[in-house]
Amino acid sequence: MEKLYDFDALFDEKLAEYMQQNAGKYTEKQWESVIPKLYKQFGDIQIAGVGNTPKGYYAAMTDGELVATLRRHVEEGVPVSDFLCREVESRNCPDALLSLLAEKDAELVTLAVNLAGESIKAFDAYFAILSSDADAELKDAVTEQLKGNADAAKTRALDLYGKGKEPDLMLEILSRCKERDERIFRILLDAFRTSGEIPMHASYLAAYGDPRALPHLLEVIDREDINYLEFQELRYAIEALGGEYTRERDFTSDPYYCTIHGGE
């Protein structure tokens, strides 16, 4: 079995030597920009005990070997280096990576989601996760990827929303669609008008970017029963859609206002 290398630990050793040799040369702030550059250079340095550079070591693997190595890193608790992650990403979501999306280990699946990214190849697995009893953190990670390719995810998101599956996550995905679709606008608007979660649903309308939502946002922001947080999100949504709200409002007795501005 191939040995697992902790390239980050090897880098830390080299970095400690370099910092000792260059003590006083850089300020703490300067080190923050120097260290990432050193790490990048480390990826191209031949390591005697490995017989390759960190980047070259992973580049020489097949897709299956690469993903198997990734799995072993997680299972055996060996840190996953950026070199390994970047090589997996460069393979454009290989089939071997898709197999990890069906695993039970949440850490492994979340890592696989982040590496599969917005690839349509992963959509079947992504929507299976959203339809399952997976934990909220994993579903949020999947949603982030689908938001980045929302137009391609639209049909399936509409279908799941119609079935009542994770409606808020489906709304979040649909709100990122760039192609205009009357169904999406109506769904986002209806959710805003009927849900008690004003800030969240106002943000979806802002993200979707259809100015026809302005009259509805202006109507709600003018209500006396909204709190300070709702007011702030509504005003942001209105301005994001090219509108403006100028009426002076007094929220000094609002608990949220007091919490935020209590020290002023």
Contacts in CASP RR format, 6 or more apart in sequence:
PFRMAT RR
TARGET T0000
AUTHOR 0000-0000-0000
METHOD contacts of the structure
MODEL  1
MEKLYDFDALFDEKLAEYMQQNAGKYTEKQWESVIPKLYKQFGDIQIAGV
GNTPKGYYAAMTDGELVATLRRHVEEGVPVSDFLCREVESRNCPDALLSL
LAEKDAELVTLAVNLAGESIKAFDAYFAILSSDADAELKDAVTEQLKGNA
DAAKTRALDLYGKGKEPDLMLEILSRCKERDERIFRILLDAFRTSGEIPM
HASYLAAYGDPRALPHLLEVIDREDINYLEFQELRYAIEALGGEYTRERD
FTSDPYYCTIHGGE
2 65 0 8 1.000
2 69 0 8 1.000
4 69 0 8 1.000
4 72 0 8 1.000
4 73 0 8 1.000
4 76 0 8 1.000
4 78 0 8 1.000
5 50 0 8 1.000
5 54 0 8 1.000
5 57 0 8 1.000
6 78 0 8 1.000
6 79 0 8 1.000
6 81 0 8 1.000
7 42 0 8 1.000
7 43 0 8 1.000
7 54 0 8 1.000
7 81 0 8 1.000
7 83 0 8 1.000
7 84 0 8 1.000
8 79 0 8 1.000
8 81 0 8 1.000
8 82 0 8 1.000
9 79 0 8 1.000
10 47 0 8 1.000
11 38 0 8 1.000
11 39 0 8 1.000
11 42 0 8 1.000
14 38 0 8 1.000
14 42 0 8 1.000
15 35 0 8 1.000
15 38 0 8 1.000
18 38 0 8 1.000
19 31 0 8 1.000
26 34 0 8 1.000
39 82 0 8 1.000
42 54 0 8 1.000
43 53 0 8 1.000
43 54 0 8 1.000
43 55 0 8 1.000
43 83 0 8 1.000
44 53 0 8 1.000
44 55 0 8 1.000
45 53 0 8 1.000
45 54 0 8 1.000
46 52 0 8 1.000
46 53 0 8 1.000
47 53 0 8 1.000
47 54 0 8 1.000
50 57 0 8 1.000
51 57 0 8 1.000
52 60 0 8 1.000
54 81 0 8 1.000
54 83 0 8 1.000
55 83 0 8 1.000
55 86 0 8 1.000
55 87 0 8 1.000
57 83 0 8 1.000
58 66 0 8 1.000
58 69 0 8 1.000
58 83 0 8 1.000
58 84 0 8 1.000
58 87 0 8 1.000
59 87 0 8 1.000
61 69 0 8 1.000
61 87 0 8 1.000
63 91 0 8 1.000
63 94 0 8 1.000
63 95 0 8 1.000
63 96 0 8 1.000
63 97 0 8 1.000
64 94 0 8 1.000
64 96 0 8 1.000
66 84 0 8 1.000
66 87 0 8 1.000
66 88 0 8 1.000
66 91 0 8 1.000
66 94 0 8 1.000
66 96 0 8 1.000
67 88 0 8 1.000
67 94 0 8 1.000
67 96 0 8 1.000
67 97 0 8 1.000
67 99 0 8 1.000
67 100 0 8 1.000
68 96 0 8 1.000
69 84 0 8 1.000
70 80 0 8 1.000
70 84 0 8 1.000
70 88 0 8 1.000
70 100 0 8 1.000
70 111 0 8 1.000
70 112 0 8 1.000
70 115 0 8 1.000
71 100 0 8 1.000
71 108 0 8 1.000
72 78 0 8 1.000
73 79 0 8 1.000
73 80 0 8 1.000
73 84 0 8 1.000
74 80 0 8 1.000
74 105 0 8 1.000
74 107 0 8 1.000
74 108 0 8 1.000
74 111 0 8 1.000
75 105 0 8 1.000
75 108 0 8 1.000
80 111 0 8 1.000
85 114 0 8 1.000
85 115 0 8 1.000
88 94 0 8 1.000
88 97 0 8 1.000
88 115 0 8 1.000
89 115 0 8 1.000
89 117 0 8 1.000
91 97 0 8 1.000
92 119 0 8 1.000
93 115 0 8 1.000
93 116 0 8 1.000
93 117 0 8 1.000
93 119 0 8 1.000
93 121 0 8 1.000
93 122 0 8 1.000
95 121 0 8 1.000
97 112 0 8 1.000
97 115 0 8 1.000
97 116 0 8 1.000
98 116 0 8 1.000
98 121 0 8 1.000
98 122 0 8 1.000
98 125 0 8 1.000
100 108 0 8 1.000
100 109 0 8 1.000
100 111 0 8 1.000
100 112 0 8 1.000
101 109 0 8 1.000
101 112 0 8 1.000
101 113 0 8 1.000
101 116 0 8 1.000
101 122 0 8 1.000
101 125 0 8 1.000
101 126 0 8 1.000
101 129 0 8 1.000
102 125 0 8 1.000
102 128 0 8 1.000
103 109 0 8 1.000
103 112 0 8 1.000
106 134 0 8 1.000
106 135 0 8 1.000
106 137 0 8 1.000
106 138 0 8 1.000
109 129 0 8 1.000
109 134 0 8 1.000
109 138 0 8 1.000
110 137 0 8 1.000
110 138 0 8 1.000
110 141 0 8 1.000
113 122 0 8 1.000
113 126 0 8 1.000
113 129 0 8 1.000
113 138 0 8 1.000
113 141 0 8 1.000
113 142 0 8 1.000
113 145 0 8 1.000
114 141 0 8 1.000
114 145 0 8 1.000
116 122 0 8 1.000
116 125 0 8 1.000
116 145 0 8 1.000
117 145 0 8 1.000
118 145 0 8 1.000
118 146 0 8 1.000
118 148 0 8 1.000
118 149 0 8 1.000
119 149 0 8 1.000
120 149 0 8 1.000
120 152 0 8 1.000
122 145 0 8 1.000
123 146 0 8 1.000
123 152 0 8 1.000
123 153 0 8 1.000
123 156 0 8 1.000
126 142 0 8 1.000
126 145 0 8 1.000
126 146 0 8 1.000
126 153 0 8 1.000
127 153 0 8 1.000
127 156 0 8 1.000
127 160 0 8 1.000
129 138 0 8 1.000
129 139 0 8 1.000
129 142 0 8 1.000
130 139 0 8 1.000
130 142 0 8 1.000
130 143 0 8 1.000
130 160 0 8 1.000
130 165 0 8 1.000
130 166 0 8 1.000
130 169 0 8 1.000
131 160 0 8 1.000
131 165 0 8 1.000
131 166 0 8 1.000
139 166 0 8 1.000
139 169 0 8 1.000
140 169 0 8 1.000
143 169 0 8 1.000
143 172 0 8 1.000
143 173 0 8 1.000
146 153 0 8 1.000
146 157 0 8 1.000
146 173 0 8 1.000
147 172 0 8 1.000
147 173 0 8 1.000
147 176 0 8 1.000
148 176 0 8 1.000
150 157 0 8 1.000
150 173 0 8 1.000
150 174 0 8 1.000
150 175 0 8 1.000
150 176 0 8 1.000
150 177 0 8 1.000
150 178 0 8 1.000
151 177 0 8 1.000
151 178 0 8 1.000
151 179 0 8 1.000
153 173 0 8 1.000
154 173 0 8 1.000
154 174 0 8 1.000
154 177 0 8 1.000
154 179 0 8 1.000
154 181 0 8 1.000
154 184 0 8 1.000
157 170 0 8 1.000
157 173 0 8 1.000
157 174 0 8 1.000
158 170 0 8 1.000
158 174 0 8 1.000
158 183 0 8 1.000
158 184 0 8 1.000
158 187 0 8 1.000
160 166 0 8 1.000
160 170 0 8 1.000
161 167 0 8 1.000
161 170 0 8 1.000
161 171 0 8 1.000
161 174 0 8 1.000
161 187 0 8 1.000
164 170 0 8 1.000
167 191 0 8 1.000
168 197 0 8 1.000
168 200 0 8 1.000
171 187 0 8 1.000
171 188 0 8 1.000
171 191 0 8 1.000
171 201 0 8 1.000
171 204 0 8 1.000
172 204 0 8 1.000
174 184 0 8 1.000
174 187 0 8 1.000
174 188 0 8 1.000
174 204 0 8 1.000
174 208 0 8 1.000
175 184 0 8 1.000
175 188 0 8 1.000
175 203 0 8 1.000
175 204 0 8 1.000
175 205 0 8 1.000
175 207 0 8 1.000
175 208 0 8 1.000
176 207 0 8 1.000
176 208 0 8 1.000
177 184 0 8 1.000
177 208 0 8 1.000
180 210 0 8 1.000
184 208 0 8 1.000
185 208 0 8 1.000
185 210 0 8 1.000
185 212 0 8 1.000
185 213 0 8 1.000
188 201 0 8 1.000
188 204 0 8 1.000
188 205 0 8 1.000
188 208 0 8 1.000
188 213 0 8 1.000
189 205 0 8 1.000
189 213 0 8 1.000
189 216 0 8 1.000
191 201 0 8 1.000
191 204 0 8 1.000
192 198 0 8 1.000
192 201 0 8 1.000
192 202 0 8 1.000
192 204 0 8 1.000
192 205 0 8 1.000
192 213 0 8 1.000
192 216 0 8 1.000
192 217 0 8 1.000
192 220 0 8 1.000
193 216 0 8 1.000
195 201 0 8 1.000
198 220 0 8 1.000
198 226 0 8 1.000
198 230 0 8 1.000
198 233 0 8 1.000
198 234 0 8 1.000
199 229 0 8 1.000
199 230 0 8 1.000
199 232 0 8 1.000
199 233 0 8 1.000
199 234 0 8 1.000
202 217 0 8 1.000
202 220 0 8 1.000
202 230 0 8 1.000
202 233 0 8 1.000
202 234 0 8 1.000
202 236 0 8 1.000
202 237 0 8 1.000
203 233 0 8 1.000
203 236 0 8 1.000
203 237 0 8 1.000
205 213 0 8 1.000
205 216 0 8 1.000
205 217 0 8 1.000
205 237 0 8 1.000
205 241 0 8 1.000
206 236 0 8 1.000
206 237 0 8 1.000
206 240 0 8 1.000
206 241 0 8 1.000
209 240 0 8 1.000
209 241 0 8 1.000
210 241 0 8 1.000
211 241 0 8 1.000
211 242 0 8 1.000
211 243 0 8 1.000
213 237 0 8 1.000
213 241 0 8 1.000
214 238 0 8 1.000
214 241 0 8 1.000
214 242 0 8 1.000
214 243 0 8 1.000
217 234 0 8 1.000
217 237 0 8 1.000
217 238 0 8 1.000
217 241 0 8 1.000
218 238 0 8 1.000
218 245 0 8 1.000
220 226 0 8 1.000
220 234 0 8 1.000
221 231 0 8 1.000
221 234 0 8 1.000
221 235 0 8 1.000
221 238 0 8 1.000
221 245 0 8 1.000
222 245 0 8 1.000
222 247 0 8 1.000
226 234 0 8 1.000
227 251 0 8 1.000
227 254 0 8 1.000
227 255 0 8 1.000
227 256 0 8 1.000
228 251 0 8 1.000
228 254 0 8 1.000
228 256 0 8 1.000
228 257 0 8 1.000
228 260 0 8 1.000
229 256 0 8 1.000
231 249 0 8 1.000
231 251 0 8 1.000
234 245 0 8 1.000
235 245 0 8 1.000
238 244 0 8 1.000
238 245 0 8 1.000
239 245 0 8 1.000
251 257 0 8 1.000
252 258 0 8 1.000
END
